[in-house]
Amino acid sequence: MVLLVIDIQKGITDGRLYNFDVFLRETRRIIDAARENNVEIIYVQHDDGSGTGFSIGDVDFEIADQVAPYVSDKIFIKNINSCFGNKDLVNYLQELEDKSLMIVGLQTNFCIDATVKSAFERGFKVIIPKETNSTFDNDYMDGETTYKYYNEMMWPKRFAQVVSVDEAISMMKWTTNPVP
């Protein structure tokens, strides 16, 4: 099993997110549990391109302090919604014996959804701990409705197993992959 922490970056990790405090608390619980259970954690950052304010070297691009990686954690950069747009990450994940991916991060309706579906299409078992992804209000739905649409209707029984944080932590205890 691998924990993917996607796009929890300074420029978008703030109170505008749906259920912000719960999202941060539950995501930190998952990251802490992964560390305690020797589950590898891989961070992914989205780069919108030079001059956007959300690119390498920009403060907003940096991983949010609340979920900061350890020096030993792998970090990959992507420039499209799905993490599977980064070929180095794809190659790394395909070499793993255990094809289980636990996914947390931002934003539910963009990079998380694209990654969930891309992982599913590649044969990975996708696990989404509840309340560990979030998004903003948009022109069509508020953040809560968007969150519920994906976590309660779109992903379960189709693309991912959506479980409680406690259940996700329990799953980590049974992982056999040592952190490289």
N, C-alpha and C positions, 0 to 999 in steps of 0.2 A: 504494500500500500504506500502511496505517496500523497501528501497533502499539498495541493496547489493553492497558494495565496495570491489572488489575482487583483492587480490594480488598486490596492489600498494605498493610494498615493496622496500626498499632502494637499494637492489642489482640489480634490473631490471628497476628502474624508472630513466631513464637518456636519453640523446640525441640520443642513438641508436634506440629509438622507432620511428616508423613512426609518423610524424606530432606531435612531442613531445610537443612543446609549446602550440599548439591548444588543444591537449589531456588534458594537465594539466589545462588550462584555463577553458575549457568546463566542465571538471569533477568537478572542484571547484565550478563552477556556480550551478551545480546540487546538490552538497553537501550543499552549502549555502541555496539554495531554499528549500531543504528538511528540514533543520533546521528552516527556516522561516515559513514553512507550517506544522510543527509538524509531519513530516513524519519520521518514525523510520529509523535510519541508522544502518546497521549491517556491520561490517568489517570482512573480511575473509583473513587469511594469509596462504600461502602454506609453508609446512615444508617438505623439501627434505630428512630429516633424519640426525641423529647425524654424524658429521664428514664431511658433505657436504659443510659447510660454509653458508648454507641457511636453518638454523634450529633454534629452540628456543635458545636464548642466543647469536646468531650471529648478528652482526650489519646489514648485508644484509637482514636478516629475518624481521627486524623491519619495521613498516609501514612508508612510505615516509613522511617526514616533511610537504610537500606541501599539504597533505590531512589528516593530523593527526586527529585521533578520539578525541572526548571529553571523559572525564572520564565516563560519563553516557552511552556511546555507547557500545553495545555488540560487543565482538570480539570472533570469532570462528577460530579454526585452522583445516586445512585439510591436508591430505597427498596423495590425489589423485586429478586428474584434476577437477572433479565436486565438487562443494560445498556440494552436496547432499551425499557425502561420509562421512560427519560428522553427525552422528545420532542425536546428541543433536540439531544441527541446523535444521535438518529435522523435528524432533518432535516439535520444537518451531514454525516453519513456518506452519506446518499442523494445529496448534491450532488457527491460525489467521483467523478472519472472512473474511477479504478482501484477496483474493488470487492473488493480483497483485504484481509482483516483477519488480522493475526497477533495471537494472543491468549495472554497470560500472566497468572498471578495465582492468586488464592484464591477460594473453595475449589473443588477439582475437581468435587465432586458437588453443588454448589449453584450459585453464581453463574457459574462457568466453564461448566458444562454448560448452564445455561439460556441463556447468551449465545451459545454455540456453535450451539445449535439454533435460536435466534431469528435469528441472522445467516444461517445456512443457508437458513431459510425465506424470507428476504428477498432471496435471490439473491447473497449475498456468498460469495466464495471464502475459506474459513476455513483458517488454517494454525496448527497447534499445535506449537511446538518442544518436544521431549521434555524432561522434567525441569524445566519452567518453570511447572508448576502443582502444587499439593499440597493436602492436606487432613489432617484429624485422624482418629483412630480413632473409630468410632461403635458403636452397639449391635449392628450387623449385620456389619460388616467392619472390619478394621484399615485404617489409612491406606494401606498398601502395596497391599492388595487393591483398595481403592476406586480408587486411582490407576490400577492396571493395568486394571481393569474398563473405565474410560472411555478411557484412552489407547491400549489395545491391542485392545479389543473393540468398544466402543460407537461411538466417533467415526470411526475409519479406515474408508474406503470407504463411509461413510454421510453423515456431517455435516462432516467435516474431513479435511485432509491432516495427519497426524502425522509430523513429520520430525525428524531430528537437529538439534541447535543449529547445527552447522556448515552443514548444508543450508539452514536458515532464514537464516543470515547470508549465504550465497551468493545466496539469493532476493532479499534486500534490495539487493544490488549491482545488480540488474537493474531495480529500481523506477524509475519515471519521474516520480513525484510529488515535486516540491520541497516542502519544509516551508514552509507559509504564513507 
